[in-house]
Amino acid sequence: MSTTVESLSERSAAEINEEIRALWRRSGGTLSVEQREEYQRLVLEWAAAPHSVAAA
């Protein structure tokens, strides 16, 4: 599995965050090696994704 992040993610940070949360729910709180790799990929994608700014 590649750990590279696609340049300019087409998904929002919120969408990726929801996928990260779903991964943790499915895992029961303990990630397997494969799930850890997926988590790392998702975190990198999340960091590169456009983040919405909430109005104060």
Helices and strands as residue ranges (DSSP letters): H 13-27, H 33-48
